[in-house]
Amino acid sequence: MQGMDVVMHAEVREFAEHALPLLQVDPVRNTMALTVLTGALNNDDPDVVMITVQEDGRTVGAAFRTPPWPFIVSGLPPRTHAAVVEHLVREGIECGGFSGPRDAADSLMALWTDATGEVALHSLALRLHRLVEFTPPDVPGAFRWAVEDDIPLLGLWWDEFDVESHVGGGLGDAGEVMVRRSFASGVRRFGMWCDPDGTAVAMAGVSPPLHGMSRIGPVYTAKDQRGRGYGSAVTAAVTQAALDQGAREVLLFTDVTNPVSNAIYRRIGYRPVLEAVEHRLPVANTLDV
């Protein structure tokens, strides 16, 4: 494509120098990209697959993936899509799929299918919400931050969340590994809601403010403790913590097909911003998706 070049990057920090100025323009749209890229920078992750699109000496698009997860594509404007897919196919780069706002992920998936004949193995419809008018609920119990001794329980809840939400879909590491990684990198803290007897009954993750934005998730309530408002309470507590830390935008994703979670977050004060989707393709190193 005339005047447009797709560039592969080998170093996370070098990629971030090009990508961050682009992603920071709209931290709400790029919430996932900014959070995951921050984690990759903190962990100096060598396995990230990174591309930018250069046009007349300027970076006009950026996308990356941490295998086996799909490419995060919120930073690719429509005019770059054909060039990106053409490059990935020509260079034989394993794609894994496309994840991001529907206007980007659906377009790229369609171009990929046209070019390769491959169709999505699984598509997960998501909705991004932002906090508009904070209305915390009144729920019996108390909030506390998770500590290292809580990691096994948090890991178990993370695994159960993945199974119920289909977010992990067999791609992610075990929950305890993910929780320990979050503790080590600082990319996410975990809050816990305890019932009036002091027993932990729900959790919610929250990222520290990044470029004015914090994101909530995952949120999970123990199966035998549901219907008592604990999920709402822990979500509201970590929302307040994010605001106290200076977040100008507090965001969370929900499964479009789950009316319960969408209603709960609306009562707290979250409102829809955009529809997102994660299209997953078969990958060579993942047999159990």
MARZAZA-443214 format. One record per residue (C-alpha): x, y, z; residue in one letter; residue number from 1. Coordinates in Angstrom, 2 decimals, decimal comma. Layout:
      c1      c2      c3 resn resi
       X       Y       Z    a  NUM
...
***
This chain:
      c1      c2      c3 resn resi
    0,00    0,00    0,00    m    1
    1,55    3,27   -1,17    q    2
    3,14    5,35    1,60    g    3
    2,19    2,89    4,34    m    4
    4,64    0,45    5,93    d    5
    3,99   -2,24    8,52    v    6
    6,97   -2,58   10,87    v    7
    7,74   -5,47   13,23    m    8
    9,36   -4,64   16,57    h    9
   11,59   -6,95   18,60    a   10
   11,87   -4,90   21,82    e   11
    8,87   -4,00   23,99    v   12
   10,33   -0,66   25,07    r   13
   11,12    0,36   21,51    e   14
    7,59   -0,61   20,42    f   15
    6,11    1,35   23,34    a   16
    7,97    4,49   22,26    e   17
    6,03    4,36   19,00    h   18
    2,72    2,97   20,27    a   19
    2,10    4,81   23,55    l   20
    1,67    8,32   22,08    p   21
   -0,94    6,86   19,74    l   22
   -2,77    4,83   22,40    l   23
   -2,74    7,62   24,99    q   24
   -4,86    9,87   22,76    v   25
   -7,92    7,77   23,69    d   26
   -7,23    5,81   26,91    p   27
  -10,85    4,66   27,14    v   28
  -10,90    3,00   23,72    r   29
   -7,38    1,66   24,30    n   30
   -7,84    0,55   27,91    t   31
   -6,93   -3,09   27,22    m   32
   -3,93   -2,19   25,08    a   33
   -2,55    0,24   27,64    l   34
   -3,00   -2,17   30,55    t   35
   -1,48   -5,19   28,79    v   36
    1,38   -3,15   27,34    l   37
    2,19   -1,77   30,80    t   38
    2,35   -5,34   32,11    g   39
    4,64   -6,37   29,26    a   40
    6,92   -3,44   30,00    l   41
    7,04   -4,25   33,72    n   42
    7,79   -7,92   33,03    n   43
   10,11   -7,26   30,06    d   44
    8,10   -9,92   28,21    d   45
   10,19  -11,31   25,30    p   46
    7,31  -13,16   23,62    d   47
    5,18  -10,16   22,59    v   48
    4,47   -9,88   18,85    v   49
    4,41   -6,17   17,99    m   50
    3,64   -4,17   14,86    i   51
    3,25   -0,51   14,05    t   52
    2,02    1,11   10,86    v   53
    4,14    3,99    9,60    q   54
    2,85    6,57    7,13    e   55
    5,05    9,41    5,90    d   56
    7,35    8,95    8,88    g   57
    4,54    8,96   11,46    r   58
    3,14    6,12   13,54    t   59
   -0,53    5,87   12,57    v   60
   -1,35    2,39   13,92    g   61
   -0,19   -0,11   16,53    a   62
   -1,19   -3,63   17,53    a   63
    0,39   -6,43   19,54    f   64
   -0,31   -9,82   21,04    r   65
    1,01  -11,86   23,93    t   66
    0,73  -15,44   22,60    p   67
   -1,49  -17,37   22,66    p   68
   -3,89  -14,41   22,98    w   69
   -5,16  -12,56   19,88    p   70
   -3,83   -9,24   18,60    f   71
   -5,15   -6,23   20,54    i   72
   -6,23   -3,96   17,70    v   73
   -7,86   -0,87   19,21    s   74
   -4,89    1,18   17,95    g   75
   -5,42    0,31   14,27    l   76
   -7,56    2,83   12,33    p   77
   -9,58    1,45    9,40    p   78
   -7,22    2,66    6,68    r   79
   -4,43    0,45    8,10    t   80
   -6,39   -2,82    8,21    h   81
   -5,70   -4,08    4,69    a   82
   -1,96   -3,37    5,01    a   83
   -1,76   -5,13    8,37    v   84
   -3,54   -8,28    7,22    v   85
   -1,51   -8,34    4,00    e   86
    1,71   -8,14    6,04    h   87
    0,70  -10,83    8,54    l   88
   -0,27  -13,23    5,76    v   89
    2,77  -12,51    3,59    r   90
    5,20  -12,96    6,49    e   91
    3,45  -16,06    7,82    g   92
    2,93  -14,52   11,27    i   93
    0,64  -16,55   13,52    e   94
   -2,27  -14,30   14,30    c   95
   -4,35  -15,92   17,05    g   96
   -7,25  -13,62   16,18    g   97
   -8,24  -10,02   16,81    f   98
   -9,51   -8,38   19,99    s   99
  -10,82   -4,86   20,43    g  100
  -13,67   -2,51   19,52    p  101
  -15,99   -4,09   16,96    r  102
  -15,20   -1,52   14,28    d  103
  -11,59   -2,72   14,30    a  104
  -11,78   -6,40   15,24    a  105
  -14,68   -7,28   12,91    d  106
  -13,04   -5,53    9,95    s  107
   -9,70   -7,26   10,48    l  108
  -11,33  -10,64   10,99    m  109
  -13,27  -10,28    7,73    a  110
  -10,11   -9,33    5,82    l  111
   -8,24  -12,25    7,38    w  112
  -10,98  -14,68    6,36    t  113
  -10,99  -13,31    2,81    d  114
   -7,20  -13,69    2,59    a  115
   -6,77  -17,08    4,26    t  116
  -10,14  -18,83    4,37    g  117
   -9,79  -19,18    8,15    e  118
  -12,83  -18,33   10,26    v  119
  -12,99  -17,51   13,95    a  120
  -12,91  -20,54   16,21    l  121
  -14,67  -18,58   18,94    h  122
  -15,99  -15,03   19,27    s  123
  -16,72  -13,37   22,61    l  124
  -18,99  -10,31   22,60    a  125
  -18,08   -7,72   25,23    l  126
  -19,35   -4,30   26,28    r  127
  -17,10   -1,59   27,73    l  128
  -18,63    0,59   30,46    h  129
  -17,39    3,79   32,07    r  130
  -18,31    5,25   35,45    l  131
  -20,68    8,19   35,00    v  132
  -22,54    8,71   38,28    e  133
  -21,13    6,73   41,20    f  134
  -23,80    5,22   43,46    t  135
  -22,22    2,72   45,87    p  136
  -24,61    0,14   47,38    p  137
  -25,25   -0,44   51,07    d  138
  -24,23   -4,07   51,67    v  139
  -23,45   -5,78   54,99    p  140
  -19,80   -6,66   55,46    g  141
  -16,45   -4,97   54,92    a  142
  -13,84   -4,40   52,25    f  143
  -10,14   -5,22   52,49    r  144
   -7,22   -5,51   50,10    w  145
   -5,98   -9,00   49,32    a  146
   -2,64  -10,12   50,75    v  147
   -0,27  -12,89   49,73    e  148
   -2,06  -15,47   51,87    d  149
   -5,18  -14,89   49,75    d  150
   -3,50  -15,89   46,48    i  151
   -4,68  -19,55   46,43    p  152
   -8,31  -18,49   46,95    l  153
   -8,03  -15,69   44,39    l  154
   -6,53  -18,15   41,93    g  155
   -9,38  -20,59   42,45    l  156
  -11,93  -17,81   41,92    w  157
  -10,08  -16,62   38,81    w  158
  -10,30  -20,14   37,33    d  159
  -14,03  -20,33   38,12    e  160
  -14,54  -16,88   36,60    f  161
  -12,82  -18,01   33,39    d  162
  -15,03  -21,09   33,14    v  163
  -18,25  -19,16   33,70    e  164
  -17,41  -16,17   31,52    s  165
  -15,52  -18,00   28,75    h  166
  -13,01  -15,13   28,88    v  167
  -10,04  -17,44   29,30    g  168
  -11,34  -20,07   26,93    g  169
   -8,40  -22,36   27,62    g  170
   -5,84  -19,77   26,47    l  171
   -4,70  -18,30   29,77    g  172
   -2,44  -19,65   32,47    d  173
   -3,93  -21,09   35,65    a  174
   -5,63  -18,53   37,86    g  175
   -3,04  -18,69   40,62    e  176
   -0,27  -18,02   38,11    v  177
   -2,16  -14,99   36,82    m  178
   -2,78  -13,68   40,33    v  179
    0,86  -14,09   41,35    r  180
    1,93  -12,30   38,18    r  181
   -0,42   -9,44   39,01    s  182
    0,99   -9,19   42,55    f  183
    4,56   -9,17   41,22    a  184
    4,05   -6,66   38,41    s  185
    1,67   -4,30   40,19    g  186
   -0,49   -4,14   37,06    v  187
   -3,54   -5,16   39,12    r  188
   -4,56   -5,14   42,79    r  189
   -7,29   -7,32   44,24    f  190
   -9,96   -6,20   46,65    g  191
  -12,05   -8,64   48,67    m  192
  -15,47   -8,27   50,25    w  193
  -15,96  -10,06   53,56    c  194
  -19,36  -10,96   54,98    d  195
  -20,34   -9,79   58,50    p  196
  -18,55  -12,86   59,93    d  197
  -15,29  -11,85   58,25    g  198
  -15,31  -14,57   55,57    t  199
  -14,09  -13,49   52,12    a  200
  -16,97  -13,93   49,68    v  201
  -16,09  -11,86   46,58    a  202
  -13,15  -10,34   44,74    m  203
  -12,52   -7,57   42,21    a  204
   -9,31   -6,64   40,45    g  205
   -8,42   -3,05   39,65    v  206
   -5,54   -1,56   37,70    s  207
   -3,73    1,49   39,06    p  208
   -4,43    4,68   37,09    p  209
   -2,74    4,56   33,68    l  210
   -2,94    7,74   31,63    h  211
   -5,92    8,77   33,78    g  212
   -7,71    5,42   33,39    m  213
   -8,29    2,47   35,73    s  214
  -10,09   -0,74   34,78    r  215
  -12,02   -3,11   37,03    i  216
  -11,86   -6,87   36,56    g  217
  -12,17   -9,70   37,04    p  218
  -15,12   -9,56   39,44    v  219
  -16,26  -12,80   41,05    y  220
  -18,55  -13,87   43,90    t  221
  -18,34  -17,32   45,47    a  222
  -21,13  -19,50   44,08    k  223
  -22,82  -20,11   47,43    d  224
  -22,78  -16,39   48,31    q  225
  -24,56  -14,88   45,32    r  226
  -27,67  -12,76   45,34    g  227
  -26,60  -10,77   48,41    r  228
  -24,95   -7,80   46,73    g  229
  -21,36   -8,82   47,48    y  230
  -20,22   -8,46   43,85    g  231
  -21,68   -4,97   43,70    s  232
  -20,07   -4,07   47,01    a  233
  -16,55   -5,16   46,08    v  234
  -16,84   -3,50   42,66    t  235
  -17,91   -0,24   44,29    a  236
  -15,07   -0,46   46,81    a  237
  -12,32   -0,84   44,20    v  238
  -14,04    1,83   42,10    t  239
  -13,74    4,23   45,02    q  240
  -10,09    3,24   45,45    a  241
   -9,39    4,03   41,80    a  242
  -11,04    7,44   42,15    l  243
   -9,06    8,10   45,33    d  244
   -5,86    7,31   43,43    q  245
   -6,68    9,92   40,82    g  246
   -8,35    7,96   38,02    a  247
  -10,37   10,26   35,77    r  248
  -11,98    7,31   33,99    e  249
  -12,98    4,03   35,65    v  250
  -13,90    1,29   33,21    l  251
  -15,01   -2,32   33,11    l  252
  -15,95   -4,93   30,54    f  253
  -19,03   -7,14   30,72    t  254
  -20,23  -10,11   28,73    d  255
  -22,97   -8,79   26,43    v  256
  -24,98  -11,98   26,96    t  257
  -25,03  -11,69   30,78    n  258
  -27,97   -9,44   31,76    p  259
  -27,27   -9,83   35,49    v  260
  -23,80   -8,29   35,45    s  261
  -24,87   -5,54   33,05    n  262
  -27,73   -4,56   35,39    a  263
  -25,54   -4,69   38,52    i  264
  -22,94   -2,33   37,13    y  265
  -25,59    0,06   35,81    r  266
  -26,98    0,42   39,34    r  267
  -23,51    1,37   40,61    i  268
  -23,27    4,08   37,97    g  269
  -21,55    2,52   34,95    y  270
  -22,84    3,22   31,45    r  271
  -21,99    1,56   28,09    p  272
  -19,30    3,17   25,93    v  273
  -18,64    0,76   23,09    l  274
  -19,15   -2,80   21,90    e  275
  -16,06   -4,97   21,68    a  276
  -15,33   -8,48   20,49    v  277
  -12,58  -11,05   20,74    e  278
  -12,26  -13,24   17,65    h  279
  -10,03  -16,25   18,25    r  280
   -8,34  -18,27   15,55    l  281
   -6,79  -21,72   15,98    p  282
   -3,17  -21,42   17,10    v  283
   -0,46  -24,01   16,73    a  284
    0,54  -24,08   20,39    n  285
   -2,98  -24,31   21,87    t  286
   -4,93  -27,54   21,51    l  287
   -7,56  -27,14   24,20    d  288
   -9,38  -23,95   23,17    v  289
***
